[in-house]
Amino acid sequence: MDRNLAMELVRVTETAALAAAGYMGRGDKNAADQAAVDGMRRAFSGLSIKGTVVIGEGELDEAPMLYIGEEVGCGDPRAVEVDIAVDPLEGTNLIAKGLPNAISVVAIAPKGCLLHAPDTYMLKLAVGPKAKGVIDIKAPIKDNLSKVAEALNKNLEDLTVIVQDRPRHDAFIQEIREAGARIKLFSDGDVAAAIATGFEETGVDVMLGIGGAPEGVIAAVALKCMGGDMQAILNPMSPEEFERCRELGFASEEEIYRVLTLEDLVKGEDCYFAATGITQGDLLKSVVYKGNNMAETHSVVMRGKTGTIRFVQAMHRLNKTDVLEEVLKLHPQR
Ligand code: VTB
């Protein structure tokens, strides 16, 4: 895939973030999500790709845009065929309340290289580059934490594990505490939490927990680009979720509960990841309105093949960009 796609991709998350940010703290997560979807959908049409959404906003009948199977891109049949994973607004609860770490994310890889994950829960274990190769999701938590601490040359007591604050994680939390490590709880948004393991300045070493499987694939692309590591196991919790696993080819219990390695989640290294901060985050700053129709965004864009990670700080003129103007007219929340 053309390396310029990395810089193109960041426009997509920037537009979604700018469209959604006006809804911060307004208590309406659905409106914020719709704005992010509208922004992302329109920005995609400027990209020289023939993309198919494989991870998106649900099925055709339940989501009007960016549904699974939707084709996006510039419309040129000769453009490169790619699989796309989107989460236009990762953390709808976060934006509705103005809480940290709401982001807009997108990942792409050549056709067939992203796991077509069912919309179910997934157990995930993620670490940054220094701990690549030492994790084993089937092994006891204590053993994983000891190995990660050793790889990072840290005392176990200094290791920080980020865990989503949910009752389903009570047993994990207890095990982590018994092992002696520290815990950082977060309310929502496990893509941002998984990515944090790849950046030492966040102080986060390990992400462990059960969250959305689609979010797991998106996080995996970022970890692939960063040289980190991740393992996962699907974790359907209801008969409907088991059915969704079967629909996507996970035919037997053995298939469903098989360990998914980073390579199973995203094949090869020809992948790209982009994220833009919407609310203030550990890694990315929020959208900031500067007055005079200007707004600033902070994004990260990564390329798997070379491992390059770029932070992009951009100043947007909201009334001078066709796509933005169009989307903001639909969502005039500023
Ligand atoms: C997960 C997680 C997401 O929502 O899907 C979570 O992957 C849902 O968990 O990052 P609950 O059903 O317990 O709320 C997010 O946190 C945000 O979409």
Residues whose N, C-alpha, C, O or C-beta is under 5 A from the ligand:
A	BS01	VTB	G91 R166 S187 D188 G189 D190 V191 G211 G212 E215
